[in-house]
């Protein structure tokens, strides 16, 4: 079990490294091949859309074919995406480049379920730690993704083609590792199942979904706006890069102990701490626009996201039967991803209209609703603190 969780954590590190590479050089490559400056971000947007479009199909396909087959297929899509994107740069075709990053987005859609695979492999008492440790793979990606993206930029001609070739190679390694996954086979689809409406109408499911969506939405909104806000306040590119890297470490380093906190204090308390930390991010953002304020705010934001996301995922695993797993997980991740996509698209507009401090203060009503939801979850009748699996009995 521990070896399988380590394998998934390694695959997570490789997947997030690929995503970080696209974020690092995608817009730069888009600007290089596009005649219209406004379309430079199309490759990154295409990756996000590819993920959103494939989340539900990926989950349903794995329900019939099994996790290992799905994850290996995702890696193959990543290899194709990297090579197609490199070819798009070579031929100076923005359309081909965007097609390649869309395929990388499809790879990302399959990889979103690594944490759920860990929860299915793990025993009940180890499940929170397994989920958290898989997400800890992001610590590696925080350093490796930007570094490989920039290293590959001038490795081949034209510029940035080498970055996507390296990305394709990382997907080959991920696919090879995932062949060793001994995950439960395809789900039993002829057992007891409820309608999707019945599943998502459960209070625990709704709180799990809202908590994770709040964490992702608030995090993406603030993270996307940070480099622009820092530039507006006369901070250089290197300072922005340092703050974003500190933020990513705040997101993923806690995963080494979040599982232990969940086992000791329960999901509700950990999620509550996540909401409080995000509130502290708002307070720190309002305190000033110096480098210390930006960095402290973004680290608090990262840790808050980790507690809400890992806690929400752990709680979600207690709300569905084996035969309901595919649709329950897919619906959860689709909503989270759509919220994150909307936040990324709205970040620039809100920053322009309201400014950095006011934009973050506008997040307080959202966080207040999340606080009320998690406090309600702590009521004894929800039995959420110990995350029992009542539907699996």
SULFENDA-V187149 format. One record per backbone hydrogen bond with DSSP energy under -1.0 kcal/mol. CO is the residue of the C=O (numbers start at 0). NH is the residue of the N-H. Records with the same first field share a line. If there is no record, write none. Layout:
# SULFENDA-V187149
CO=NH + NH
This chain:
# SULFENDA-V187149
0=4
1=5
2=6
3=7
4=8
5=9
6=10
7=11
8=12
9=13
10=14
11=15
12=16
13=17
14=18
15=19
16=20
17=21
18=22
19=23
20=24
21=25
24=28
25=29
26=30
27=31
28=32
29=33
35=38
36=39
38=41
40=44
41=45
42=46
43=47
44=48
45=49
46=50
47=51
48=52
49=53
50=54
53=57
54=58
55=59
56=60
57=61
58=62
60=64
61=65
65=69
66=70
67=71
68=72
69=73
70=74
71=75
72=76
73=77
74=78
75=79
76=80
77=81
78=82
79=83
80=84
81=85
82=86
83=87
84=88
85=89
86=90
87=92
92=96
93=97
94=98
95=99
96=100
97=101
98=102
99=103
100=104
101=105
102=106
103=107
104=108
105=109
106=110
107=111
109=112
110=113
112=116
113=117
114=118
115=119
116=120
117=121
122=126
125=129
126=130
127=131
128=132
129=133
130=134
131=135
133=136
134=137
135=138
136=140
137=141
139=143
140=144
142=146
143=147
144=148
145=149
146=150
147=151
152=159
157=160
159=163
160=164
161=165
162=166
163=167
164=168
165=169
166=170
167=171
168=172
169=173
170=174
171=175
172=176
173=177
176=179
177=180
194=198
195=199
196=200
198=201
201=205
202=206
203=207
204=208
205=209
206=210
207=211
208=212
209=213
210=214
211=215
212=216
213=217
214=218
215=219
216=220
217=221
218=222
219=223
220=224
221=225
224=228
225=229
226=230
227=231
228=232
229=234
230=233
235=239
236=240
237=241
238=242
239=243
240=244
241=245
242=246
243=247
244=248
245=249
246=250
247=251
248=252
251=254
252=255
253=256 + 257
256=260
257=261
258=262
259=263
260=264
261=265
265=269
266=270
267=271
268=272
269=273
270=274
271=275
272=276
273=277
274=278
275=279
276=280
277=281
278=282
279=283
280=284
281=285
289=293
290=294
291=295
292=296
293=297
294=298
295=299
296=300
297=301
298=302
299=303
300=304
301=305
302=306
303=307
304=308
305=309
306=310
307=311
308=312
309=313
310=314
311=315
312=316
314=317
315=318
320=323
321=324
323=327
324=328
325=329
326=330
327=331
328=332
329=333
330=334
331=335
332=336
333=337
334=338
335=339
336=340
337=341
338=342
339=343
340=344
341=345
342=346
345=349
346=350
347=351
348=352
349=353
350=354
354=358
355=359
356=360
357=361
359=362
360=363
362=366
363=367
364=368
365=369
366=370
367=371
368=372
369=373
370=374
371=375
372=376
373=377
375=378
378=381
388=391
